[in-house]
């Protein structure tokens, strides 16, 4: 059965990989992002140019029934706590939490039109595992995890809500941290599985959590992090 999915931030990185995997399964994907980025023209892809933090989602361009929503925008600001200003915390909350809230509220009726649908959010390994210099992003993503569980309870049984908590993944967002082969190799050596994540690693779990195969999974925060959160080196 062909389904309709909405990916916020689906023009690069993990979001783009999800778009590619969903269209490979013959699903229609609606992508909202500020630019087309690396998104290729495809008969199953509809790109909507919008900044989710500034613009209203044009619901007239979306189908009445949505089977899944993934909110992919995020941020990586790593600074000592003493140098973080309140404005940085506010910016991270805007991008990671309030953008997700705005997106879900805009299309909740569309999601509830499906027999069952899924919402996918993104956290970080730094919420469950204390890591220095992550105070701002860990605080924002901790709120995302709380939102995941609260909405999963409130929207059941019609809409399932889950969250992925990745670690360092080779996406444009992490470009400064992985800008050379040497940096990527050094970073990968810190993981039990001896490499950093690839967008396809995270996207595969994301597609699974939106799909009917995960129809008895809701309210979960699932780590896809090369073993970093649970395994000792």
N, C-alpha and C positions, 0 to 999 in steps of 0.2 A: 504494500500500500504506500503510495506516495504521500509524504507529509510536508508540512510547512514549518520551517524553523527561522527564528530571528536571532542573528548574532550581532551583538553590539560590540564594535571594535574588531571586525572580522577581516580587515584588510592587510594585517601583518601578523607574524608570530603565531601563537597558539590559536587565536581566533581564525586566522587564515587556514591553518591546518584543519581545523574543524569544518570549515566551509568545504574544503577539498574532499574530506572524508564523507561528508553528508551528501554532496552532489554525486560522488562515486556510487552511492547507494540509491541514486535517482530521486533524492528529495529536493524540494524547492527551498532555497535559502535566501533570506532577505538580510542584507548586510547594511548596518548603519555605521558610518565612520566619516571623519572629516575629509578624507581623501580616499581615492581608490587604492592607493598604496601598491601592493603587489597583486591585487585582485585582478584576475584575467576575465575577459568577456566570456560568458558561458550562458547557454539558454536557460539554465535552472537558477541562475543567480540574478537577483535584483539589487542593485546598489542604491542606497539612499544617502545623499550627502547631508550630514548634520553633525553638530557638536552636541552630544547628549547633555552636557552640562549647561549649555546656553540655549539650545533650541528645543522646541516641542517635537515629539515624535509625530511625523505625518501619518496618522492612522489610516488615512484614506488610501495610502499606497500599500497597506498591509492587507493580507487576507482576513476575512472574518474569523477564521479558525486558525490558531497557531498550536502546534504540537510541542513546541519547545522554545525556550529563550535562554541564551547564554550571554552573560555580561562579562566581557573580557578586559576592559580597560583597567589599567593598574599603574603603579608608580614604584620606583625604587630610589629612595633618598636615604643614604647611609651617612649619618653624621653623629658625632658625640652628643649626648643629651644636652650638655652645657651650651652647645652652640645652636640648638634647635629653638626657633622662635614659634610662638603660638600660631603664626600664619602658616607655618609648614604643616603643623598638625591639622589645621583647618583645610588646607589644600588636599592633603592625603585623604581626609574624611570625605571631601567633596567627590574626588575621583573614584575612590574605592567603595564607599558606602552609599552616599546620597545619589550618585549616578545610578547605582543599581536600584535603589528605592524608586527613583523617578521612572526608570525603564519598566520595572515590574508593575507599578501602578498604571502606567500608560496602556499596557496591553493585557492586563489581568483578565478582562472580559473575553478577549480573544483566546487566551489560554484555557479559560473555563468552558469554552464552546466545544473543546475536544473531549472525547470520552475519558481520556487521561492525558495529561501533559506534564512536562518537566521544566524546572528552572535550574540553571547551573550558575553558581557563583564561584569566585576564586579567592582563596586565602593565601597563606604562606607558611612554610615550615617554622618561621620565626615566631609564630603565635604559640605553638606548643613546646618549642624548644628555645629557651632564652638565648639570644644572640646579641652581642654588643653592637651598638650603632644602629639598631633596628627599632628604636623606641617609637618613632612616628608611624612607620608602616605597620609595625606589629599591633599598635593600638587600633589603627583603622581596620586592619584585617581581622582583629579580634572581634570588632563590632560586626563585620560581615559574617563571621561564624555564628554569632548570636542571632543575627537576622535569619540565617539559614534555618536554625532549629525552630525559632519562633514561627516563621512562615510555614515550615513543614507541618507543624501542629495545626496551625490555623486554616491552611488550605487543603488539608487532607479530607477525603480521599481523592479529590478531583485532580489536584495539582501536587506533584512531588517536587521537593526542593532539596538539592544537594550541593556540596561544595568540594572543590579540589584544593588541597594545600601542597603546592609544588615547592621545590627548592630551586636553586639557580638553573635557569634554562636558557639555551642559546637563542635568544630572540632579540629584536632591535631594542627592547626595553633594557636589556642587560648588556648592550653593546660596549659600554665603557669598561665593564668588568671582564669582558671576553674579547677584547679588540685585537688580540694577536694569538697565534697558535700556542705560544708559550704560556700566556695567561690562561687559556682554555685548558691546557694540560695540567697546569698547577692547580687550578680550581677543581678539575676532575679528580685529582689525586686525593682530595679531601673527602671523597665519597666512598662508601663501602663498595659500590659497583664501579668505581674508578672512571667515571666520566660525568660530565654535566648533562642535564636533561636536554632533549631535543623537542621541538614543538610537537612532533608526531607522538611522542610518549604521553604528553599531557592530553593532547587532543583525542587520542584513542579512548582514554578514560572518560573524557567529556562526552563523546558521542555515545558511549555505552550508557552513561548516566541519563542521557536524554532519551534513549531508545527503550522500547518495550521490554528488552532483555533485562532491564533493571527495574521492572514494574513493582517489585516488593522492597525497594530501597528508597528511603526518604529520611531527611533530617540528619544525614551523615556528612562528616568532614573527612575526606579520604586523602591520605598522604600519597603523593606520587613524587618521590624525592630521592631516589637512588639509595634508599635505606638510611638516609641521614638522621631521621627523627628517632629511629628505634635501634639501630645497630651500632655497636662499638667498633672502633678501628683497631 
